[in-house]
């Protein structure tokens, strides 16, 4: 039974050289990018990564020193990113998104965007035509409390007074509405 018992020191001594090699490769990739590795190092990277995962599995199974397990977990996580993720510079990623990915997404949703845009424009045109024919219909589209005394019969001076918020409650209401609108749109954008 004692033959199967591995001591933490022996386990670490047998494998530490490969862990350090992997750590060196990962550090170089993190600092200078994947192109800093030679061809033979690129071939060796996945092998070292799998070896570190195997060592981590054994270390957890035989309850080795917590520091060894923590080090191997950290090394494995860093190496995973180097082996499986595609690293691009920030500017390259933004440029690829703006020139390729975003246009592809918009094009893939072109029918839905067309329908939504058409319905919105149709609603605006119908609302305008109905209000132009009968100005009292304005209040069926806009709540009188929200209109704040403004409407289709308001003069230019009345509208400018509200926009400039020269006093009274209109300025507070307009500020509150602008804040609500900004917050609401930000929530929708995040969702």
Secondary structure by P-SEA (a helix, b strand, c coil): cccccccaaaaaaacaaaaaaaaaaaaaaaccccccccaaaaaaaaaaaaaaaaaaaaaaaacccaaaaaaaaaaaaaaaaaccbbbbcaaaaaaaaaccaaaaaaaaaaaaaaaaaaaaaaaaaaaaaaaaaccccccccccccccccccccccaaaaaaaaaccccaaaaaaaaaaaaaaaaaaaaaac
